[in-house]
Amino acid sequence: MNATTPSRERLTDLTGDSTYLGTDADGNDHYWYSTRHVAWIVDDDGDIQMPQRVADLGEYVAHVRDVAGGWEDLQYDGRSMQELVDDLADGIEVRA
């Protein structure tokens, strides 16, 4: 563990501020901490396997899909914030 790698307890605290990306084919959970541009891979025991800086989240998701064995359960769908807002607005009914 180094200065940029959080302890298990700290990772638990950070997951409130991070995004759960999903589970890979090996059963590891992936988290994305957007303000730091860091992804964490956490195994079944809660051990952090690989904290890494990620410049582009879409490229990271594609890397896991294409190179690292794939996703078993992917929560990230690649939409931009504006696309998410537009989709939410489309689903809202206006009542008079």
PABA-607055 format. One record per residue (C-alpha): x, y, z. Coordinates in pm, whole numbers, plus 50000, padded with zeros to 5 digits. Example, Ala and Ser with C-alpha at 12.3 -4.5 7.8 and 13.67 -1.06 7.14 Angstrom:
2
512304955050780;513674989450714;
//
This chain:
96
500005000050000;501335034449914;500245070249982;497715069949697;496235036049787;493465038350047;493085013350328;490014990850319;488295013750569;489125044650365;487945027750044;484645020850216;484415057850298;485375067549942;482745045449781;480215071149897;481985096149670;482925071549398;481045052649132;480675015249138;481425004348782;480604967748817;482114933348856;484604918448612;484654882548489;487004873048776;484574886149040;486524917749125;484624949949193;485694981449009;485245016649148;485855050348982;486725081149186;486065109348940;487735138549117;491015119749136;490665100848806;491515068348983;490035033648943;490275007249214;489924970049169;488834952349486;488784914449524;486324892849721;488324897450042;488214935250012;491864937649917;492754964849671;494354948149374;495244977149150;494675014149213;495455032348893;495165066548736;492665066848453;492595095448205;489415083948029;486755062948199;485345049947870;488765036947769;489145019648107;485755002548071;486694991547718;490084978947842;488464956648104;485954944547844;488464937447567;491744929247743;491194920148106;488584892648067;485404912948036;482574924448259;480164901348438;478034930448559;478724964948414;476884994548568;478545021648356;476745028448028;478925055747878;476315083347862;477465118847928;475925138848212;473875158747958;472575126647802;471585113748146;469775146348226;468005145647889;466925109547942;465625117748289;463755148248157;462175127147882;460845103548150;459235130648361;455515136148316;454315171748360;450955173848532;448815204548539;
//
